[in-house]
Amino acid sequence: METCEIAVIGGGPAGLAAAAAAKKHGVDGVLIIDRDNRLGGILNQCIHNGFGLHTFNEELTGPEYAARFVDEVDRLGIRCMLNTMVLDINERKEITVMNSSDGLTEIKAESVILAMGCRERPRGALSIPGYRPAGIYSAGTAQRLINIEGYMPGKEIVILGSGDIGLIMARRLTLEGAVVKAVAEIMPYSSGLKRNIVQCLDDFGIPLKLSHTVVDIKGRTRVEGVSIAQVDGNRAPIEGTEEYYACDTLLLSVGLIPENELSQKINLAMDPVTNSPIVNDIFETSAPGVFACGNALHVHDLVDYVSEEAAIAGKNAARHVRGPRTAPGRQISVKAADGVTYTVPRTIDPQRAEGTVKIRFRVRDVYRGHCLNVYFDGDKVQSSKKMILTPGEMEEVTLKKSDLAKRDDLKEITVKVEKE
Protein backbone atom coordinates (compact mmCIF):
# COMPACT_ATOMS: atom_id res chain seq x y z
CA MET A 1 0.00 0.00 0.00
CA GLU A 2 1.30 3.44 -0.97
CA THR A 3 0.93 6.40 1.34
CA CYS A 4 0.52 10.14 0.89
CA GLU A 5 -0.42 13.02 3.10
CA ILE A 6 -3.18 14.52 0.92
CA ALA A 7 -4.89 12.73 -1.96
CA VAL A 8 -6.78 14.97 -4.38
CA ILE A 9 -9.29 13.03 -6.47
CA GLY A 10 -9.76 14.95 -9.71
CA GLY A 11 -7.34 17.00 -11.79
CA GLY A 12 -9.72 19.67 -13.05
CA PRO A 13 -9.79 23.30 -11.90
CA ALA A 14 -10.92 22.36 -8.37
CA GLY A 15 -8.33 19.64 -7.87
CA LEU A 16 -5.52 21.77 -9.26
CA ALA A 17 -6.31 24.77 -7.05
CA ALA A 18 -6.76 22.59 -3.96
CA ALA A 19 -3.50 20.70 -4.52
CA ALA A 20 -1.51 23.90 -5.12
CA ALA A 21 -2.94 25.51 -1.97
CA ALA A 22 -2.14 22.44 0.13
CA LYS A 23 1.44 22.36 -1.12
CA LYS A 24 1.91 26.08 -0.50
CA HIS A 25 0.71 25.58 3.08
CA GLY A 26 3.48 23.18 3.93
CA VAL A 27 2.44 19.70 2.78
CA ASP A 28 4.93 18.01 0.47
CA GLY A 29 3.09 14.71 0.07
CA VAL A 30 0.25 15.89 -2.18
CA LEU A 31 -1.00 13.48 -4.84
CA ILE A 32 -3.47 14.29 -7.67
CA ILE A 33 -5.36 11.33 -9.14
CA ASP A 34 -7.20 11.81 -12.44
CA ARG A 35 -8.72 9.43 -14.97
CA ASP A 36 -7.89 11.61 -17.98
CA ASN A 37 -4.57 11.65 -19.83
CA ARG A 38 -3.83 15.26 -18.87
CA LEU A 39 -4.68 17.76 -16.20
CA GLY A 40 -7.22 20.55 -16.64
CA GLY A 41 -10.49 18.64 -16.75
CA ILE A 42 -13.37 20.08 -18.76
CA LEU A 43 -11.51 23.37 -19.29
CA ASN A 44 -9.37 21.73 -21.97
CA GLN A 45 -12.35 21.64 -24.33
CA CYS A 46 -13.76 25.07 -23.38
CA ILE A 47 -11.89 27.13 -25.97
CA HIS A 48 -14.18 30.16 -25.61
CA ASN A 49 -13.10 33.10 -23.47
CA GLY A 50 -14.64 34.51 -20.30
CA PHE A 51 -12.51 32.70 -17.71
CA GLY A 52 -10.23 34.27 -15.13
CA LEU A 53 -11.75 37.73 -14.73
CA HIS A 54 -11.94 37.33 -10.94
CA THR A 55 -8.85 35.18 -10.41
CA PHE A 56 -6.36 36.83 -12.78
CA ASN A 57 -8.11 40.11 -13.69
CA GLU A 58 -7.92 39.16 -17.35
CA GLU A 59 -10.06 37.28 -19.81
CA LEU A 60 -8.73 33.83 -20.71
CA THR A 61 -9.93 30.79 -22.60
CA GLY A 62 -10.53 27.58 -20.70
CA PRO A 63 -7.21 25.96 -21.73
CA GLU A 64 -5.35 29.16 -20.84
CA TYR A 65 -6.97 29.27 -17.40
CA ALA A 66 -6.18 25.60 -16.77
CA ALA A 67 -2.59 26.09 -17.94
CA ARG A 68 -1.99 28.70 -15.22
CA PHE A 69 -2.77 26.10 -12.55
CA VAL A 70 -1.11 23.17 -14.37
CA ASP A 71 2.10 25.22 -14.58
CA GLU A 72 1.84 26.00 -10.88
CA VAL A 73 1.35 22.33 -10.01
CA ASP A 74 4.43 21.48 -12.11
CA ARG A 75 6.44 24.27 -10.51
CA LEU A 76 5.50 23.06 -7.03
CA GLY A 77 6.53 19.51 -7.89
CA ILE A 78 3.16 17.95 -7.06
CA ARG A 79 2.92 14.28 -7.99
CA CYS A 80 0.16 13.30 -10.44
CA MET A 81 -1.28 9.92 -11.39
CA LEU A 82 -2.99 10.30 -14.78
CA ASN A 83 -5.01 7.72 -16.72
CA THR A 84 -5.92 6.38 -13.29
CA MET A 85 -9.41 5.39 -12.24
CA VAL A 86 -10.46 5.51 -8.59
CA LEU A 87 -12.45 2.36 -7.94
CA ASP A 88 -13.11 2.60 -4.23
CA ILE A 89 -12.52 4.64 -1.09
CA ASN A 90 -13.37 3.85 2.50
CA GLU A 91 -13.78 5.69 5.78
CA ARG A 92 -10.13 5.00 6.68
CA LYS A 93 -9.13 7.13 3.65
CA GLU A 94 -7.80 4.09 1.79
CA ILE A 95 -8.20 4.62 -1.94
CA THR A 96 -8.20 1.81 -4.51
CA VAL A 97 -7.03 2.91 -7.95
CA MET A 98 -6.18 1.19 -11.22
CA ASN A 99 -4.19 2.12 -14.31
CA SER A 100 -2.43 0.31 -17.14
CA SER A 101 1.10 0.71 -15.77
CA ASP A 102 0.69 -0.10 -12.07
CA GLY A 103 -2.43 -2.25 -12.15
CA LEU A 104 -4.46 -2.28 -8.94
CA THR A 105 -3.00 -0.08 -6.21
CA GLU A 106 -4.11 0.98 -2.74
CA ILE A 107 -3.21 4.43 -1.42
CA LYS A 108 -3.52 5.44 2.23
CA ALA A 109 -4.00 9.19 2.73
CA GLU A 110 -4.11 11.31 5.87
CA SER A 111 -6.55 13.70 4.20
CA VAL A 112 -8.67 13.46 1.03
CA ILE A 113 -10.02 16.25 -1.18
CA LEU A 114 -12.98 15.25 -3.35
CA ALA A 115 -12.87 17.21 -6.61
CA MET A 116 -14.44 14.82 -9.11
CA GLY A 117 -16.50 17.43 -10.96
CA CYS A 118 -19.85 16.64 -12.55
CA ARG A 119 -21.39 14.85 -15.52
CA GLU A 120 -24.24 15.66 -17.89
CA ARG A 121 -27.75 14.32 -17.48
CA PRO A 122 -28.38 11.73 -20.25
CA ARG A 123 -31.34 11.21 -22.57
CA GLY A 124 -32.51 8.25 -20.49
CA ALA A 125 -33.46 10.63 -17.68
CA LEU A 126 -35.83 12.56 -19.98
CA SER A 127 -38.17 9.80 -21.23
CA ILE A 128 -38.45 11.28 -24.75
CA PRO A 129 -40.39 8.97 -27.11
CA GLY A 130 -38.68 7.71 -30.26
CA TYR A 131 -35.98 5.31 -31.41
CA ARG A 132 -32.29 5.54 -30.55
CA PRO A 133 -30.87 6.94 -33.77
CA ALA A 134 -27.42 8.40 -34.32
CA GLY A 135 -27.20 12.17 -33.92
CA ILE A 136 -28.19 12.57 -30.25
CA TYR A 137 -25.38 14.00 -28.14
CA SER A 138 -24.94 15.71 -24.83
CA ALA A 139 -23.74 19.28 -25.34
CA GLY A 140 -20.42 18.48 -23.64
CA THR A 141 -19.79 15.51 -25.92
CA ALA A 142 -20.47 17.68 -28.98
CA GLN A 143 -18.10 20.31 -27.57
CA ARG A 144 -15.33 17.73 -27.24
CA LEU A 145 -15.97 16.40 -30.76
CA ILE A 146 -15.54 19.86 -32.29
CA ASN A 147 -12.89 21.43 -30.09
CA ILE A 148 -10.61 18.46 -29.41
CA GLU A 149 -11.39 15.69 -31.91
CA GLY A 150 -12.09 17.98 -34.87
CA TYR A 151 -15.44 16.45 -35.90
CA MET A 152 -18.75 18.18 -36.62
CA PRO A 153 -21.66 16.37 -34.93
CA GLY A 154 -24.16 17.60 -37.52
CA LYS A 155 -25.33 20.35 -39.86
CA GLU A 156 -28.89 21.12 -38.74
CA ILE A 157 -29.21 21.25 -34.98
CA VAL A 158 -31.91 21.52 -32.32
CA ILE A 159 -30.79 21.98 -28.70
CA LEU A 160 -32.90 20.83 -25.75
CA GLY A 161 -32.08 22.73 -22.57
CA SER A 162 -30.57 26.15 -22.08
CA GLY A 163 -27.67 25.32 -19.78
CA ASP A 164 -24.48 27.28 -20.35
CA ILE A 165 -22.79 24.49 -22.32
CA GLY A 166 -25.78 24.25 -24.65
CA LEU A 167 -25.86 28.02 -25.19
CA ILE A 168 -22.13 28.14 -25.91
CA MET A 169 -22.46 25.21 -28.32
CA ALA A 170 -25.24 27.03 -30.21
CA ARG A 171 -22.73 29.76 -31.00
CA ARG A 172 -19.87 27.34 -31.65
CA LEU A 173 -21.88 25.27 -34.13
CA THR A 174 -23.10 28.39 -35.91
CA LEU A 175 -19.54 29.66 -36.30
CA GLU A 176 -18.58 26.30 -37.83
CA GLY A 177 -21.33 26.58 -40.43
CA ALA A 178 -24.15 24.57 -38.90
CA VAL A 179 -27.72 25.88 -38.63
CA VAL A 180 -29.07 25.90 -35.08
CA LYS A 181 -32.83 25.99 -35.55
CA ALA A 182 -33.98 26.45 -31.97
CA VAL A 183 -33.12 26.05 -28.31
CA ALA A 184 -36.01 24.59 -26.31
CA GLU A 185 -36.20 25.00 -22.53
CA ILE A 186 -38.86 23.24 -20.45
CA MET A 187 -38.71 25.84 -17.69
CA PRO A 188 -40.17 29.35 -18.07
CA TYR A 189 -36.64 30.75 -17.62
CA SER A 190 -33.18 29.88 -18.93
CA SER A 191 -30.82 27.87 -16.77
CA GLY A 192 -27.81 29.66 -18.26
CA LEU A 193 -26.10 32.96 -17.63
CA LYS A 194 -27.75 36.04 -19.11
CA ARG A 195 -24.55 37.01 -20.92
CA ASN A 196 -24.54 33.64 -22.71
CA ILE A 197 -28.14 34.09 -23.84
CA VAL A 198 -27.23 37.46 -25.35
CA GLN A 199 -23.85 36.53 -26.83
CA CYS A 200 -24.67 33.00 -28.00
CA LEU A 201 -28.34 33.19 -29.04
CA ASP A 202 -29.50 36.78 -29.50
CA ASP A 203 -26.39 37.87 -31.41
CA PHE A 204 -26.90 35.03 -33.89
CA GLY A 205 -30.67 35.18 -34.18
CA ILE A 206 -31.21 31.76 -32.61
CA PRO A 207 -34.68 31.48 -31.03
CA LEU A 208 -35.01 30.46 -27.37
CA LYS A 209 -38.34 28.77 -26.78
CA LEU A 210 -39.11 28.85 -23.07
CA SER A 211 -41.72 26.47 -21.59
CA HIS A 212 -41.12 24.08 -24.50
CA THR A 213 -39.69 20.59 -24.71
CA VAL A 214 -39.00 17.84 -27.24
CA VAL A 215 -41.88 15.37 -27.35
CA ASP A 216 -40.78 13.13 -30.24
CA ILE A 217 -37.65 12.20 -32.17
CA LYS A 218 -38.03 11.03 -35.76
CA GLY A 219 -35.61 8.69 -37.49
CA ARG A 220 -34.47 5.09 -37.02
CA THR A 221 -30.79 5.15 -37.99
CA ARG A 222 -30.14 8.91 -37.90
CA VAL A 223 -32.13 11.78 -36.44
CA GLU A 224 -34.43 13.20 -39.12
CA GLY A 225 -36.33 15.73 -37.03
CA VAL A 226 -37.85 16.50 -33.65
CA SER A 227 -41.24 17.72 -32.48
CA ILE A 228 -41.28 20.50 -29.89
CA ALA A 229 -44.40 21.30 -27.84
CA GLN A 230 -45.30 23.93 -25.29
CA VAL A 231 -45.69 22.75 -21.69
CA ASP A 232 -48.11 23.81 -18.97
CA GLY A 233 -47.38 24.82 -15.39
CA ASN A 234 -46.78 21.16 -14.47
CA ARG A 235 -44.29 20.80 -17.36
CA ALA A 236 -46.67 18.50 -19.24
CA PRO A 237 -46.86 18.95 -23.04
CA ILE A 238 -49.95 20.82 -24.26
CA GLU A 239 -51.68 18.89 -27.01
CA GLY A 240 -51.98 20.78 -30.29
CA THR A 241 -48.92 23.00 -29.75
CA GLU A 242 -46.43 20.67 -31.48
CA GLU A 243 -43.98 22.12 -34.02
CA TYR A 244 -41.80 19.92 -36.22
CA TYR A 245 -38.15 20.84 -36.92
CA ALA A 246 -36.26 18.91 -39.56
CA CYS A 247 -32.73 18.32 -38.27
CA ASP A 248 -29.97 15.72 -38.21
CA THR A 249 -28.73 16.35 -34.66
CA LEU A 250 -30.24 16.86 -31.21
CA LEU A 251 -28.03 18.23 -28.45
CA LEU A 252 -29.02 17.80 -24.81
CA SER A 253 -28.10 20.47 -22.27
CA VAL A 254 -30.48 19.43 -19.53
CA GLY A 255 -28.50 19.70 -16.34
CA LEU A 256 -25.33 18.59 -14.58
CA ILE A 257 -25.04 15.92 -11.90
CA PRO A 258 -22.21 16.11 -9.33
CA GLU A 259 -19.98 13.00 -9.41
CA ASN A 260 -20.52 11.74 -5.88
CA GLU A 261 -20.49 7.96 -6.04
CA LEU A 262 -17.19 8.04 -4.12
CA SER A 263 -18.65 10.44 -1.54
CA GLN A 264 -21.41 7.94 -0.84
CA LYS A 265 -18.87 5.15 -0.30
CA ILE A 266 -17.48 7.07 2.70
CA ASN A 267 -21.02 7.51 4.06
CA LEU A 268 -20.75 11.29 4.11
CA ALA A 269 -23.75 13.38 5.14
CA MET A 270 -25.31 14.44 1.83
CA ASP A 271 -27.47 17.40 0.85
CA PRO A 272 -30.66 16.06 -0.82
CA VAL A 273 -30.95 19.19 -2.98
CA THR A 274 -27.45 19.14 -4.53
CA ASN A 275 -26.82 15.39 -4.02
CA SER A 276 -23.41 16.44 -2.73
CA PRO A 277 -21.61 16.34 0.62
CA ILE A 278 -22.64 18.80 3.31
CA VAL A 279 -19.64 20.97 4.20
CA ASN A 280 -18.73 23.57 6.78
CA ASP A 281 -17.00 26.92 6.27
CA ILE A 282 -13.61 25.26 5.55
CA PHE A 283 -15.22 22.83 3.06
CA GLU A 284 -14.75 19.86 5.37
CA THR A 285 -17.39 17.15 5.12
CA SER A 286 -18.96 15.16 7.95
CA ALA A 287 -15.85 12.92 7.90
CA PRO A 288 -12.88 14.64 9.58
CA GLY A 289 -10.05 15.18 7.10
CA VAL A 290 -12.26 14.69 4.02
CA PHE A 291 -12.92 17.88 2.06
CA ALA A 292 -15.07 18.58 -1.02
CA CYS A 293 -14.91 21.37 -3.58
CA GLY A 294 -15.72 22.32 -7.16
CA ASN A 295 -18.65 20.94 -9.12
CA ALA A 296 -18.64 17.76 -7.04
CA LEU A 297 -19.87 20.01 -4.22
CA HIS A 298 -22.28 22.24 -6.14
CA VAL A 299 -22.48 23.18 -9.81
CA HIS A 300 -20.84 26.55 -10.42
CA ASP A 301 -21.38 29.05 -13.21
CA LEU A 302 -17.90 30.63 -12.90
CA VAL A 303 -14.68 28.63 -12.65
CA ASP A 304 -13.13 31.49 -10.67
CA TYR A 305 -15.42 30.58 -7.75
CA VAL A 306 -14.37 26.94 -8.09
CA SER A 307 -10.71 27.92 -7.69
CA GLU A 308 -11.48 30.19 -4.74
CA GLU A 309 -13.39 27.53 -2.81
CA ALA A 310 -10.88 24.80 -3.70
CA ALA A 311 -8.00 26.89 -2.36
CA ILE A 312 -9.80 27.11 1.01
CA ALA A 313 -10.29 23.33 1.00
CA GLY A 314 -6.62 22.75 0.14
CA LYS A 315 -5.35 25.12 2.81
CA ASN A 316 -7.46 23.48 5.50
CA ALA A 317 -6.57 19.97 4.37
CA ALA A 318 -2.96 21.03 4.92
CA ARG A 319 -3.85 22.27 8.40
CA HIS A 320 -5.55 18.97 9.13
CA VAL A 321 -2.34 17.14 8.25
CA ARG A 322 0.33 19.52 9.53
CA GLY A 323 -1.45 22.12 11.69
CA PRO A 324 -1.96 24.51 13.22
CA ARG A 325 -5.43 23.03 13.53
CA THR A 326 -8.00 25.18 15.29
CA ALA A 327 -10.03 23.30 17.87
CA PRO A 328 -13.70 23.13 16.82
CA GLY A 329 -15.81 25.90 18.29
CA ARG A 330 -19.53 26.40 18.31
CA GLN A 331 -21.28 25.55 15.06
CA ILE A 332 -23.80 27.99 13.59
CA SER A 333 -26.15 26.33 11.13
CA VAL A 334 -26.87 28.01 7.79
CA LYS A 335 -30.39 27.52 6.46
CA ALA A 336 -31.90 28.10 3.02
CA ALA A 337 -35.50 29.39 3.05
CA ASP A 338 -38.11 31.28 1.00
CA GLY A 339 -36.77 30.98 -2.52
CA VAL A 340 -33.22 29.82 -1.72
CA THR A 341 -32.62 26.17 -2.66
CA TYR A 342 -29.42 25.36 -0.74
CA THR A 343 -26.39 27.01 0.84
CA VAL A 344 -22.66 26.29 0.85
CA PRO A 345 -21.49 26.09 3.58
CA ARG A 346 -24.13 24.58 5.86
CA THR A 347 -22.35 25.41 9.12
CA ILE A 348 -19.98 28.17 10.22
CA ASP A 349 -17.50 28.17 13.11
CA PRO A 350 -17.07 31.89 13.96
CA GLN A 351 -13.88 31.20 15.92
CA ARG A 352 -12.28 29.72 12.80
CA ALA A 353 -13.49 32.38 10.35
CA GLU A 354 -10.83 34.58 8.75
CA GLY A 355 -12.21 38.08 8.31
CA THR A 356 -15.23 37.15 6.21
CA VAL A 357 -17.25 34.09 5.25
CA LYS A 358 -19.03 33.78 1.90
CA ILE A 359 -22.29 31.88 1.60
CA ARG A 360 -23.08 30.82 -1.97
CA PHE A 361 -26.43 29.52 -3.18
CA ARG A 362 -28.98 29.45 -5.99
CA VAL A 363 -32.55 30.67 -5.99
CA ARG A 364 -35.60 28.61 -6.85
CA ASP A 365 -37.30 30.84 -9.43
CA VAL A 366 -36.98 34.15 -11.26
CA TYR A 367 -37.50 37.09 -8.90
CA ARG A 368 -37.62 40.72 -9.99
CA GLY A 369 -37.11 43.58 -7.58
CA HIS A 370 -36.71 41.28 -4.59
CA CYS A 371 -34.19 41.39 -1.74
CA LEU A 372 -31.66 38.88 -0.51
CA ASN A 373 -32.04 38.99 3.26
CA VAL A 374 -29.90 37.42 5.97
CA TYR A 375 -31.30 36.68 9.42
CA PHE A 376 -29.46 35.91 12.65
CA ASP A 377 -31.88 33.82 14.76
CA GLY A 378 -34.82 35.65 13.19
CA ASP A 379 -33.31 39.15 13.29
CA LYS A 380 -32.69 40.71 9.88
CA VAL A 381 -29.04 41.80 9.76
CA GLN A 382 -28.42 42.22 6.03
CA SER A 383 -30.54 43.14 3.03
CA SER A 384 -29.57 43.62 -0.61
CA LYS A 385 -32.05 44.56 -3.31
CA LYS A 386 -31.61 42.79 -6.65
CA MET A 387 -33.07 43.84 -9.99
CA ILE A 388 -33.35 40.18 -10.95
CA LEU A 389 -32.51 36.82 -9.43
CA THR A 390 -32.49 33.68 -11.58
CA PRO A 391 -31.70 29.99 -10.90
CA GLY A 392 -29.06 30.07 -13.65
CA GLU A 393 -26.78 32.47 -11.77
CA MET A 394 -25.13 31.72 -8.45
CA GLU A 395 -25.60 34.28 -5.72
CA GLU A 396 -23.58 35.02 -2.60
CA VAL A 397 -23.71 36.97 0.64
CA THR A 398 -20.66 37.88 2.71
CA LEU A 399 -20.66 37.82 6.50
CA LYS A 400 -18.05 39.54 8.67
CA LYS A 401 -16.37 37.63 11.46
CA SER A 402 -16.83 40.67 13.68
CA ASP A 403 -20.61 40.50 13.20
CA LEU A 404 -20.66 36.79 14.05
CA ALA A 405 -18.52 37.40 17.14
CA LYS A 406 -21.00 39.95 18.50
CA ARG A 407 -23.64 37.23 18.83
CA ASP A 408 -22.08 34.63 21.09
CA ASP A 409 -25.47 32.93 21.42
CA LEU A 410 -26.15 32.80 17.66
CA LYS A 411 -27.48 29.41 16.57
CA GLU A 412 -28.88 29.84 13.04
CA ILE A 413 -28.25 32.00 9.98
CA THR A 414 -31.07 32.05 7.43
CA VAL A 415 -30.84 33.30 3.84
CA LYS A 416 -34.13 34.26 2.15
CA VAL A 417 -35.53 35.90 -0.98
CA GLU A 418 -38.21 38.37 0.03
CA LYS A 419 -40.19 41.23 -1.43
CA GLU A 420 -38.91 44.67 -0.51
Buried (B, 14 or more C-beta within 10 A) or exposed (E): EBEBBBBBBBBBBBBBBBBBBBBBBEBBBBBBBBBBEEBBBBBBBBBBBBBBEEBBEEEBBBBBBBBBBBEBBEEBEBEBBBEBEBBEBEEEBBBBBBBEEEEEBBBEBBBBBBBBBBEBBEBEEBEBEBEEBBBBBBBBBBBBBBBEEEEBBBEBBBBBBBBBBBBBBBBBBBEEEBEBBBBBBBBEBBBBBEEBBEBBBEEEEBEBBBBBBBBBBBBEEEBBBBBBBBBEEEEEBEEEBEBEBEBBBBBBBBBBBBBBEBBEBBEBEBBEEBBBBBBBBBBBBBBEBBBBBBBBBBBBBBBBBBBBBBBBBBBBBBBBBBEEEEEEEEBBBBBBEBBBBBBBBBBBBBEBBEEEBBBBBBBBBBBEEBBBBBBBEEEEBBBEEBEEBBBBBBBEBEBEBEBBEEBEEBEEBBBBBBEE
